[in-house]
Amino acid sequence: MSIAQRFAARPGPASSPRPRRRPGFAAFPVANELVLLSPEGDIAHALNESAAGVWNLCDGAHAPLDMLAALRARYDGNNVDILADVTAALFRFQQLGLVDLIAPSAGAAEATALPGSATLPAHGPRVHFVFGIEDRPYFHWQLGILFESLVGQLKAGWDITVVVCNDHQEPSAALARLIDVYRVRAVTGDNHAHSHQIDFSAHQGGYAALNRVEALKAIAATVAPDDIVCLMDTDLFLCGDLRADLFPMGNALASNDIVDDRLFLGRGSDEQGIDLQKLLGSLGCDRPLKRGGVTVFLNGATVGNDKVIKDCFRFAQIIYLLGKTAGLPEHNLWMAEMACFSMALTANGIDYQLLDVPQFAVPEPQQATMPAGSFFHYYADVNDGLGGPFQGSEWNKQLFGDRDFLAENLESFRKGARSEVERRFLDLSIAARRRLLEARAD
């Protein structure tokens, strides 16, 4: 079985192939159509709105029946007619050489949840934890630790989707193994670090914060309107048992001190930064802004609202460019994406909760313990000039941007751990390393 086949595995009829877009085609929205330009640049294909919807689902993870389920909420018509349109579009894509058919993996029906998950009773809407990443070690080891903290914690019907922003290329062996071992769903997306000239990556030329928005775009057609999408960072882990009762049942943003500053990106300055409310006013929107971000909860209907997602991209770029024009420090500017979700929701008249819940909040400096069910963000480290549970530790995440932290001498770090949260982090790291090594041995 190829890496790509294992990577694309998700539940569905055992005999159904899954179409995947061939790499290299550039897509350009024109009015209500999508124009595809061949890799050589000499052939163009115009797709109408419904065909474009099918094209966007050709990610190697969706069989035709999966596409029917995803499109049914967006288009009128009965199941037979919609499925006939899907089948006709796929047949035409094959004729034109636009897609490859990926055979379903053995054991795909099990590749949908973390080992030992679904231990909590099902109730309420489905929740999808979603992460937008690039295929490099920095995200591999972070996701390994996070996934390890969630083993056995997810309710029935809750799942995890990793959106790999790699311009729809085949994933690395290390990432494919991670996806396989933790049995999470994975799809590919565009890499905005490659497609945008402006630098959202704090000078590193890699991770683009816009890839978090890309994750929403990539999964938009695969969630039901009343599902909840929880978009999270990767540099966090669960402390204690999951508090499912804390999860909102609709659109919500966790409150965040950075976004809450009167002048965004000013890092507490009252003289230099961006007045987000005035920015909304300049666009003709006078709705009060509820200031939140980082951890984002959106229902499926909102994620499926194409204008909202496009406005997230637009606001992130506008805020970034305004910050550049104002001469704000580069270390502030890469956070421009944090406010784009609240801005897009507000500008589109979509109401949302502002969650003042410590389990979803970025920890305060010097906070050595966390309430049960907290998703602890460990980006408040020495690189940010902050304290917290890792203050004085031999470890900080900035040391492992280009190499696999799980391959380090974790026991040495564990021996020197100074706080309960740091010990929890390193225990999870050791457990994740063991699980991945055992899978490699098999």
N, C-alpha and C positions, 0 to 999 in steps of 0.2 A: 504494500500500500504506500502511495506517495505521501510526502508531507502535506501537500495541498489537499489531498483527499481527507486525511485525518483532521486537518485544520478546519475544513468546511463542514464537518459532521454536525448534524442536528437532527431532531426527531422528524419522522415523516414516513410515508409508505416505503417499505424496504426496497421495492423495485423501481422507485422513481429517481431518475437522474436529476441533477441539479445544474441548471445552466450557469455559466460564469462568463462575465465579460472578458473578451480577449484584451490583454494589456496594450497600451499605446494609443487607444482612441481618445482624442480630445473631445469634450462635450461642451457645447455653447448653447445656452438658452436663448431662443429668439421668439419673441411674442409668446404664444402658447405651445411652441414646438421646442424640440431639442435637436440640435444639429450635431452629428458625429463626424469628426474628421479623422480619416485613416492615419496611421502612424507615418506614412510617407507623405501625407498632406495632399494627395492627388484625388481622393474620393471622399465625397460628403454624402451623408444619409440624413434625411429629415424625418424625425419621429413626431407624430402627433402626441397630444397629452396622454392618452391612454397607453400608447406604445412606450412612451417615456417612462410611465409608471412601471411597466413590466421590465424595461431595461434597467431601471434602478434596483430592481430586485434580483437581477442576474449576478449574484455575488458568490455563487457556489454553495450557498447555504439554503436556498429556497427551491423546493420542488414545485411543480405547477399548482398542486393543491395548496401549498403554503402561500403561493402568490394570490390564489383566489381568496384565502382568508384575509390577507393583508389589504387587498384592493376592494373587497366587498364593502368596507365602511366608507370608502371614498367615492364610489361610483354607483349610480342607479342601475337596476337590472337584476334579473334572477341569477342564481348560481350557474345554471347551464350556459346562459349567454356570456357571462363574464369569463367562465372557464374556456369557452370556445374562442373568445377574443384573445385570452392569454396564450392558448395553444397556437392560434394562427400567428400571433406576433413572434413566438419562439421559433416556429417553423421558418418564418421569414428571416429571423436573425441568423439561423443556421445556414440558410441559403446564401446569405450575404457574407458569411464568415465572421460574424460579429461575436459569437459566443462559442464556448466549448461546453461539452456535457460532462459533468463530474459524477462518477458513479458513487452511490452511497457507501459509507464506510461500514465495515463489520462492527457491530456493537454501537452503532450510532444512536439507537434508542436510549442508551444509557448516558450518552455524552451531553447531559443537559443540566447537571447540578453538581455541586461539590460533594465529595465523598461524605456519606453520612448525613446529607441534608434532608430537608423535609421532616424534621423531627417535631416541629411545632404544628399545632392544628391550623388548618386553612380557614381564613376568614377575611372578608373584605376583598378589595381588588388585588390583582397580581402586581407585584413590585419587581421591576427590572433594575438591578444595579448595572450601570453603564460606565465604561471607562474608555477614553480616547487616548491611545498611546502610539509611540513609534516603536519599531522593532529593534530595540537595542538594550544592552544589559541594565541600564539605569531603571528601565521599567520592568524588566523581567524579575529582578530580585525584589522590587517593591511589590509587585503583584503576588509573587510567591508568599511573602510575609502576610499580606492582606488576606489572600485566599485561605491561608492556614488558619487565620484568626476566625474565619467564617465557617470552617468545617463543622458540620452538624448543627449549624445555627439557623439556616434558612427555613422559613415556613413553606409548606406545600404550595406550589404555584409560584414561588419567588425564584428568580434566577439571576444569572450574571451574564452580561455580554461585553466582550472586549472588542472594541473597534480599533483595528490596527491601521493606522494612517500611513500606508506604505505605497500609495498609488496603485493599489490592487495587484501587488506582486506576491509571489509565493513567500510565505513566512520562513524565518530561519528555523533550523532544527531545534534550537533552544526554546524558542517561543512555542513551536508546535508541541514539544514535550510538555511544557507548562500547561497549555490548553488541554492536552490529553489527560495529564495526571489529575488536574483539578476538575475535569469534566465540565468546563464552561463553554458557552457558545461564543463563536468568534466570527466577525465579518471584517472586510477590508474597506478602506475609505481613501480619500485623497489626502496627501500630505501638504499642509499649508505652509510648512517651512520651505517647501520647494516651489510652491506656486505663487508666493507673495514676496515681493522685494523688500517690504518693510520687515524689520527684525523684531519679532516677539520673543526671541529666545535668549534674552539676556547675554548677547554676544557669543553664545555657544554655537550658533549656526545649526542647531538641531531642533529640539522640541519647540513647537509653536503652540502657544496657548489657544490659538484658533482651532487646533485639533480637538479640543473639548467640544466646541460647537459642531465640528465635523461629525463627532460621535452621534449627536442628536440627528443630524441630517441622514446619517447612514442607517439608522434604525427606525426612521420615521414611519415607513410603510409596514413595519413588522409588529407594531403594538396596537392593541385595541384601544378605542377612544377612552374607556374608563380605567385602563391600566395606569400605573404610576411608574414613571421613569425617575430613578434616583441617579443623577449625574454627580460623580465624586472625583476627587483627586486620587492619585495612586499612592502618595506618600502618607499613608495612614494605616491603622489597624484597629480592630475591635478590642476594647478592654472589657472583660467580663462577658456576660451573656447578652445577646441581642435583645433590645427593648422594642419589640415589634409595635407595641402600643403607642410609641412616640412618632411613628411614621405618619405623615399627613395623608389624607385621602384625596387631595387635589393639588392644585398649583401652590407651591410654597418655596421660599428661599430662606436659608439659615442666615440670621443676622451676622454681620461681619464688621468689625471695627474699622477696617481699611475702607470699605465701601461707605461706611457711615460717616466718615470725615466730611465736614462741610465742603471742603475742597478736595475732591478725589485725586489720588496720586500725590497729594502733598505730604503724606505721612505725618499728619498733625499740624501742618502749617496753615495759618489763616491768611497767608499772603500770596502763596503760589500753588496753583493746582487748577482743577476743573470743577466748575459749579454745574453738577449734573442736572439740577432742576432748571437752571437757565438754559442749558443745552436743549432740554425737552421743550421749554417755552419757545425757543427759537424755531422749533419745528411745528409750532402751533398746538402743542400738547400742554394743558395746564393741570393735568392730574397729578396729585402729590405722589412723589416717588418714595416707595418703601425700600429702604436701603439694605439689600442683602445679596449674597452670592457665595461662591466657592462650592458649597453643597446645594444642589438645585433639585427640586422636585417638580415635575411637570406631568400632567395627565396626558394620555395618548392623543387626545384631540388637539392639545396645544402643540405637542411635538409634531403632529401631522399638519399643522398650519404652516404652509411653506413660507408665508410672509414673515411670521415670527422668527423662524430660523434664519432667514436671509437678513432680517433686521439685527439679529444677534451678531452675525458677521459684520454688518455695516457699523453698528455702534462700537464694537471692539476696535475696528480700524479707525473710526472717527476719533475716539477717545485717545487712542495711541498717537495719532498724528497731531492732535491738539496738544498733547503732552510734549511731543517733540518740538512743536512750534514754540511752546512756552519755555523750553529749555530745562525741563524737569530731568532729574538724574535718571540714567538708564536703568538703574536697579528698581526704580519705581515704575517705569513705563511698562515692563513686561507684564504687570498686573492689570493692564487695561481691560483684559477680557473679563475680569471679575464682575464688573458692573453691567456687562452687556445684556445679561438675562433680565435683570430688573428694568433696564431701559427699554428693551424690546417689548416686554409684557406691558409696561405702562403706556408706551406709545401706541400699542394696539388695543388698549382698553380692556385688557385681560386682568382680572383681579387675582390676587394671590396673598397667601398668608406670609407674614414675616415671623419666622420661628425664633423665639428666644429660648432655645433648648440647649442646655450645656452639653448634651451628648453629641450634638452636631457642630458645636462651636469650635473655633480655633482656640487652643488652650492659652490661658494667660501666662506671661512669664512667671517663672518660679512655682508654677502649679505642679506639685510633685505627685498628686494622686488624682484620679479621675472617677466620676460617678459611673456606676455599672451601666454597660451598654454604650459607652462613649466610643466614638470614632476618633481616635487620637491622631492629630496631625503633627508629624514630627518635622515639618519644614521650619518651625520656629527654633532654629538651631544657631550654632556659632556663626554661620554665614550671615544671619540676619541681625547679629549683635544682641540676641535675646537669650534669656536663661531657660527655665523650664526643667523638666525631668532629665534632660541630657546635659545640663550645665556641668562642666568639668569632666565630662566623659572623654575617654579616648576615641570614641566613635562620633562621627557626624556624616550625614549623607553626602556632603559635598566631596568627600574623599573617594566616592565610588560612582562617579558619573559615567565612567567608561569601562568599568570592570565589574565583575559579578561579586557583590558583597557576600553572597552565600558561599562562595568558594574561599573566603578568608578564615582566619583562625577565630571562629566565633566564640569558642570556649574561653579564650583569653579576654575578649570583650565582656563576656558574661561574668567572669570572675571579678572584674573591676566595676560592675554595674553599681550605681549609687542609689537608685530609686526603684520603687515598685513598678513604675511604668517602663523604665529602661530594662528591668529584668524580664518583664512580660514581652517586650519587643525582641530581646535576644533569645528567649525561650522559643518564641514563634519562629525566629530565624533558623535556629538549630533544627526544629521540627520540620520546617519546609525543606531544608537541605537534605534531611534524612529521607523524606518522602520522594524527592526528586532523584536522589541517588539510587534508592531502591527501585524506582521505575526504570531508571537507565540500566540497572543490572538485569532486570527482567527482559 
